[in-house]
Amino acid sequence: MHPLLERQLRKAFPGQPREDEEFLRFVRAVDDAYGAADEDRKQLERSLYLASDELFERNGRLESELEERKRLEVELQLAEKLRAVGQLAAGIAHEINTPIQFIGDSLHFLREAFADIERLLEVYEMTSLASPDERGIAESIRSLIDEIDLPYLREEVPRAVARCGDGTERVARIVRALKFLAHPDSREQETADVNAAIENTLIVVANEIKYVADVSLALDARHKVRCHVGEIQQVLLNLLVNASHAIAERYGDSGKRGTIRVATRDEGGDVVIMIGDDGNGITPAARARIFEPFFTTKPVGKGTGQGLSIARTLVVDRHGGQLTFDSTPGTGTVFTMRLPVEGKSKAASAPRSTRISAPA
């Protein structure tokens, strides 16, 4: 008999003789029950240990799978950004080529103009060296002035210089916007001006929009936002390109132009960004699936169905914001992005599971 059980029985039945058969049967029954209960307890401990060990291993596998999923999401996000920029590459090249073209034309004009002016300066130099009684020099100067059209050169040379300056500034602006878009975000959120992010994104997508729509800006937000600005620009790029495509689908080759409206405002502790278009809208059948991965209403080769899905992940999951839309078929769509000014608060790390010690 277990010593502890014996002590408890003696304490409960202090005057009971040890030889009493009925008492002995009772003691044996209690001892058997206690032994069975003790065995059940040990079995339960072993089961709990095995379950804990299996749970710990499963948790480890889940953590590995979660890390792999996060890595794949980052790669997918980067691939989508590169795909979007790649689709815009031809338009961006055209945007750069136009100012480069008139810079080249202006420089060619300046070279020829300076050659003519240099001829005139040579005649003036000869005049300064000529004796007073030499005749015909004034007539030569007047003739050369007429030949090179000096008044025209005096008017056009400053304009050509200004065109060169304007062209180089436009190229620099496009390059800065591309650099801003392609720059990798830091691991931590940083304070950024969403109005500047919108303006930079509009520069990158200018060639996609300018043939189908005019852009109306009302950037009234004054608060800066703690965010990963490159990710917010990726969302803006997707929404603006989608808006231009919706307008192009509605008006086609009719020659009519649509309007893309971009507005920002401060609202409580958030900055609200609205991007609206007067395109063909979203059908009722597509509304429920609009943020679904790989769902697209565009023709094959035109879209992957990842843009809005990634946009929602970036705004909601990465920044703790909201991304909603309101659409009327045949009238247009408005996407509303709401970003907390203070950024997404860091979630407390969930405690890791621990193993239960093996039973003795």
C-alpha positions as CSV (number, residue, x, y, z in Angstrom):
1,M,0.0,0.0,0.0
2,H,1.2,3.5,-0.8
3,P,2.5,5.0,2.5
4,L,0.6,8.2,2.1
5,L,-2.7,6.3,1.5
6,E,-2.0,4.2,4.6
7,R,-1.4,7.2,6.8
8,Q,-4.7,8.8,5.6
9,L,-6.7,5.6,6.3
10,R,-5.2,5.2,9.8
11,K,-6.1,8.8,10.5
12,A,-9.6,8.3,9.2
13,F,-10.2,5.0,11.1
14,P,-8.0,5.3,14.2
15,G,-9.5,2.4,16.2
16,Q,-10.0,-0.1,13.4
17,P,-8.1,-3.4,13.9
18,R,-5.8,-4.5,11.0
19,E,-7.2,-8.1,11.0
20,D,-10.8,-7.1,10.2
21,E,-11.6,-8.8,6.9
22,E,-14.1,-6.3,5.8
23,F,-11.8,-3.4,6.6
24,L,-9.0,-5.2,4.7
25,R,-11.2,-5.6,1.6
26,F,-12.0,-2.0,1.8
27,V,-8.4,-1.0,2.1
28,R,-7.4,-3.2,-0.9
29,A,-10.2,-1.7,-2.9
30,V,-9.1,1.8,-2.0
31,D,-5.5,0.9,-2.8
32,D,-6.4,-0.6,-6.2
33,A,-8.4,2.5,-7.0
34,Y,-5.6,4.8,-5.9
35,G,-3.1,2.8,-8.0
36,A,-5.4,2.9,-11.1
37,A,-5.8,6.7,-10.6
38,D,-2.1,7.1,-10.2
39,E,-1.5,5.1,-13.4
40,D,-4.1,7.2,-15.2
41,R,-2.4,10.4,-14.0
42,K,1.0,9.1,-15.3
43,Q,-0.6,8.1,-18.6
44,L,-2.2,11.6,-18.9
45,E,1.2,13.2,-18.2
46,R,2.8,11.1,-20.9
47,S,0.0,12.0,-23.3
48,L,0.3,15.7,-22.5
49,Y,4.0,15.5,-23.0
50,L,3.6,13.8,-26.4
51,A,0.9,16.3,-27.4
52,S,3.1,19.2,-26.3
53,D,6.1,17.9,-28.2
54,E,4.0,17.5,-31.3
55,L,2.4,21.0,-30.8
56,F,5.9,22.5,-30.4
57,E,7.1,20.9,-33.6
58,R,4.0,22.0,-35.5
59,N,4.5,25.5,-34.2
60,G,8.0,25.5,-35.4
61,R,6.9,24.4,-38.9
62,L,4.1,27.1,-38.9
63,E,6.7,29.7,-38.0
64,S,8.9,28.6,-40.8
65,E,6.0,28.6,-43.2
66,L,5.0,32.1,-42.0
67,E,8.5,33.4,-42.6
68,E,8.5,31.8,-46.1
69,R,5.1,33.3,-46.8
70,K,6.4,36.8,-45.8
71,R,9.4,36.3,-48.0
72,L,7.2,35.3,-51.0
73,E,4.9,38.3,-50.3
74,V,7.9,40.7,-50.4
75,E,9.1,39.1,-53.7
76,L,5.6,39.2,-55.2
77,Q,5.2,42.9,-54.2
78,L,8.6,43.7,-55.8
79,A,7.7,41.7,-58.9
80,E,4.4,43.6,-59.2
81,K,6.2,46.9,-58.8
82,L,8.8,46.0,-61.5
83,R,6.0,44.7,-63.8
84,A,4.1,48.0,-63.4
85,V,7.2,50.1,-64.0
86,G,8.1,47.8,-66.9
87,Q,4.7,48.4,-68.5
88,L,5.2,52.1,-68.1
89,A,8.8,52.0,-69.4
90,A,7.9,52.8,-73.0
91,G,5.9,55.8,-71.9
92,I,8.6,57.0,-69.5
93,A,11.1,56.7,-72.4
94,H,8.9,58.8,-74.5
95,E,8.5,61.4,-71.8
96,I,12.3,61.6,-71.5
97,N,12.9,61.5,-75.3
98,T,10.7,64.6,-75.9
99,P,12.7,67.1,-73.8
100,I,15.9,65.4,-74.9
101,Q,14.8,66.0,-78.5
102,F,14.3,69.7,-78.1
103,I,17.4,70.1,-76.1
104,G,19.3,68.5,-79.0
105,D,17.5,70.8,-81.5
106,S,18.2,73.9,-79.4
107,L,21.9,73.0,-79.0
108,H,22.2,72.5,-82.8
109,F,20.6,75.9,-83.3
110,L,22.9,77.5,-80.8
111,R,26.0,76.0,-82.5
112,E,25.0,77.5,-85.9
113,A,23.9,80.8,-84.3
114,F,27.2,81.2,-82.5
115,A,29.1,80.5,-85.7
116,D,27.3,83.4,-87.4
117,I,27.8,85.7,-84.4
118,E,31.5,84.8,-84.4
119,R,31.7,85.9,-88.0
120,L,30.2,89.2,-87.0
121,L,32.6,89.6,-84.1
122,E,35.5,89.0,-86.5
123,V,34.3,91.9,-88.7
124,Y,34.0,94.1,-85.6
125,E,37.5,93.2,-84.6
126,M,38.8,94.1,-88.1
127,T,36.9,97.5,-87.7
128,S,38.8,98.2,-84.5
129,L,42.1,97.6,-86.3
130,A,41.2,99.6,-89.5
131,S,42.5,103.1,-90.1
132,P,40.0,105.9,-90.2
133,D,40.3,106.5,-94.0
134,E,39.4,102.9,-94.9
135,R,36.1,102.8,-96.6
136,G,33.4,100.1,-96.9
137,I,33.8,98.6,-93.5
138,A,30.4,100.0,-92.2
139,E,28.7,98.6,-95.3
140,S,30.3,95.2,-94.7
141,I,29.0,95.1,-91.1
142,R,25.5,96.1,-92.2
143,S,25.6,93.5,-95.0
144,L,26.7,90.7,-92.5
145,I,24.0,91.8,-90.0
146,D,21.4,91.3,-92.6
147,E,22.8,88.0,-93.8
148,I,22.9,86.4,-90.4
149,D,19.6,88.1,-89.3
150,L,21.1,89.4,-86.1
151,P,17.7,90.6,-84.6
152,Y,16.3,87.1,-85.0
153,L,19.4,85.6,-83.3
154,R,19.2,88.1,-80.4
155,E,15.6,87.0,-79.9
156,E,15.9,83.3,-80.3
157,V,19.2,82.5,-78.7
158,P,17.9,83.3,-75.1
159,R,14.8,81.2,-75.9
160,A,16.9,78.3,-77.0
161,V,18.9,78.5,-73.8
162,A,15.7,78.6,-71.8
163,R,14.4,75.5,-73.7
164,C,17.5,73.6,-72.9
165,G,17.1,74.5,-69.2
166,D,13.5,73.5,-69.2
167,G,14.2,70.2,-71.0
168,T,17.0,69.3,-68.6
169,E,14.7,70.1,-65.6
170,R,12.0,67.9,-67.1
171,V,14.4,65.0,-67.5
172,A,15.8,65.5,-64.0
173,R,12.2,65.6,-62.6
174,I,11.4,62.2,-64.3
175,V,14.6,60.6,-63.1
176,R,14.0,61.9,-59.5
177,A,10.5,60.5,-59.6
178,L,11.7,57.1,-60.9
179,K,14.4,57.0,-58.3
180,F,11.9,57.9,-55.6
181,L,9.6,55.1,-56.7
182,A,12.3,52.5,-57.1
183,H,14.1,53.3,-53.9
184,P,13.8,50.4,-51.4
185,D,11.9,51.2,-48.2
186,S,13.7,51.0,-44.9
187,R,12.5,48.4,-42.4
188,E,11.0,51.1,-40.2
189,Q,8.3,53.5,-41.1
190,E,9.4,57.0,-41.9
191,T,7.6,60.4,-42.0
192,A,6.6,61.2,-45.6
193,D,4.6,63.8,-47.5
194,V,1.8,62.0,-49.3
195,N,1.2,65.0,-51.6
196,A,4.8,64.8,-52.8
197,A,4.4,61.1,-53.3
198,I,1.3,61.7,-55.5
199,E,3.1,64.3,-57.6
200,N,6.1,62.0,-58.1
201,T,3.8,59.1,-59.1
202,L,1.9,61.4,-61.6
203,I,5.2,62.2,-63.3
204,V,6.0,58.5,-63.7
205,V,2.5,57.7,-65.2
206,A,2.1,60.9,-67.2
207,N,2.4,59.2,-70.6
208,E,-0.2,56.6,-69.5
209,I,-2.7,59.3,-68.6
210,K,-2.1,62.4,-70.8
211,Y,-3.7,60.9,-74.0
212,V,-7.0,59.9,-72.3
213,A,-7.6,62.1,-69.4
214,D,-6.9,65.4,-67.6
215,V,-5.9,65.4,-64.0
216,S,-7.6,67.5,-61.3
217,L,-5.6,68.0,-58.1
218,A,-6.8,69.1,-54.7
219,L,-4.0,68.2,-52.4
220,D,-5.2,69.8,-49.1
221,A,-3.6,67.4,-46.6
222,R,-1.1,69.1,-44.3
223,H,-0.1,66.3,-42.1
224,K,2.8,64.0,-43.0
225,V,2.3,60.3,-42.5
226,R,4.6,57.7,-40.9
227,C,4.7,55.0,-43.6
228,H,6.7,53.0,-46.1
229,V,6.4,55.7,-48.8
230,G,7.6,53.4,-51.6
231,E,4.7,51.0,-50.9
232,I,2.2,53.9,-50.8
233,Q,3.5,55.0,-54.2
234,Q,3.1,51.5,-55.5
235,V,-0.6,51.7,-54.5
236,L,-1.0,55.1,-56.0
237,L,0.6,53.9,-59.3
238,N,-1.8,51.0,-59.5
239,L,-4.9,53.1,-58.8
240,L,-3.9,55.8,-61.3
241,V,-3.1,53.3,-64.1
242,N,-6.4,51.5,-63.4
243,A,-8.2,54.9,-63.6
244,S,-6.6,55.7,-67.0
245,H,-7.5,52.2,-68.3
246,A,-11.1,52.6,-67.2
247,I,-11.4,55.9,-69.0
248,A,-9.8,54.6,-72.1
249,E,-12.2,51.6,-72.1
250,R,-15.2,53.9,-71.8
251,Y,-14.4,56.5,-74.4
252,G,-12.3,54.4,-76.8
253,D,-11.5,56.2,-80.0
254,S,-14.3,58.8,-79.7
255,G,-11.7,61.5,-79.0
256,K,-13.4,62.4,-75.7
257,R,-11.2,62.9,-72.7
258,G,-12.0,61.8,-69.2
259,T,-10.9,63.3,-65.8
260,I,-8.9,61.7,-63.0
261,R,-9.5,63.5,-59.7
262,V,-6.9,63.2,-57.0
263,A,-7.6,64.8,-53.6
264,T,-6.1,64.6,-50.1
265,R,-7.4,65.9,-46.8
266,D,-6.8,65.6,-43.1
267,E,-9.5,63.8,-41.1
268,G,-9.0,63.2,-37.4
269,G,-5.8,61.2,-37.0
270,D,-5.8,60.1,-40.6
271,V,-4.8,61.4,-44.0
272,V,-7.4,60.5,-46.7
273,I,-6.4,60.1,-50.3
274,M,-9.1,59.9,-53.0
275,I,-8.6,58.9,-56.6
276,G,-11.7,59.1,-58.8
277,D,-12.3,58.6,-62.5
278,D,-15.2,58.9,-64.9
279,G,-14.5,55.6,-66.6
280,N,-16.7,52.6,-67.2
281,G,-17.0,51.7,-63.5
282,I,-17.0,48.3,-61.8
283,T,-19.8,45.8,-62.5
284,P,-21.8,44.4,-59.6
285,A,-20.4,40.9,-60.4
286,A,-16.8,42.1,-60.0
287,R,-17.3,44.1,-56.8
288,A,-17.0,41.2,-54.4
289,R,-13.8,40.0,-56.0
290,I,-12.1,43.2,-56.8
291,F,-9.4,42.7,-54.1
292,E,-9.1,38.9,-54.8
293,P,-5.6,37.8,-55.9
294,F,-5.4,37.0,-59.6
295,F,-8.8,38.3,-60.4
296,T,-8.9,40.8,-63.3
297,T,-11.4,42.1,-65.8
298,K,-8.7,43.1,-68.2
299,P,-7.8,41.2,-71.3
300,V,-5.0,38.6,-71.3
301,G,-1.6,40.3,-71.1
302,K,-3.1,43.6,-69.9
303,G,-3.2,42.8,-66.2
304,T,-2.2,40.1,-63.7
305,G,-4.9,40.6,-61.1
306,Q,-2.3,41.3,-58.5
307,G,-2.4,45.1,-58.4
308,L,-5.4,45.7,-56.2
309,S,-4.8,42.6,-54.1
310,I,-1.3,43.9,-53.2
311,A,-2.6,47.4,-52.8
312,R,-5.0,46.3,-50.1
313,T,-2.3,44.2,-48.4
314,L,0.0,47.2,-48.3
315,V,-2.6,49.7,-47.0
316,V,-4.5,47.5,-44.6
317,D,-2.0,44.9,-43.3
318,R,1.3,46.9,-43.6
319,H,0.0,50.3,-42.6
320,G,-3.1,49.7,-40.6
321,G,-5.2,51.8,-42.9
322,Q,-8.3,51.3,-45.1
323,L,-8.8,50.9,-48.8
324,T,-12.4,51.1,-50.1
325,F,-14.2,52.0,-53.3
326,D,-17.5,53.3,-54.6
327,S,-18.4,52.7,-58.2
328,T,-21.3,53.2,-60.5
329,P,-21.2,51.2,-63.8
330,G,-21.0,53.7,-66.7
331,T,-20.3,56.6,-64.5
332,G,-16.9,56.0,-62.7
333,T,-15.1,54.8,-59.6
334,V,-13.6,56.4,-56.5
335,F,-11.0,54.6,-54.5
336,T,-10.5,56.0,-50.9
337,M,-7.3,55.3,-49.0
338,R,-7.1,56.2,-45.3
339,L,-3.7,56.2,-43.6
340,P,-3.1,56.8,-39.9
341,V,-0.8,59.8,-39.4
342,E,1.2,58.1,-36.7
343,G,1.6,54.9,-38.8
344,K,0.8,51.4,-37.8
345,S,1.6,50.7,-34.2
346,K,4.0,47.8,-33.6
347,A,2.0,44.7,-32.6
348,A,3.3,42.9,-29.5
349,S,5.1,39.8,-30.4
350,A,3.0,36.7,-29.6
351,P,4.7,34.4,-27.0
352,R,6.3,31.4,-28.4
353,S,5.0,28.0,-27.3
354,T,7.3,26.1,-24.9
355,R,7.7,22.3,-24.4
356,I,6.2,20.6,-21.3
357,S,8.9,18.7,-19.4
358,A,8.8,15.0,-19.9
359,P,7.1,13.1,-17.1
360,A,9.4,11.3,-14.6
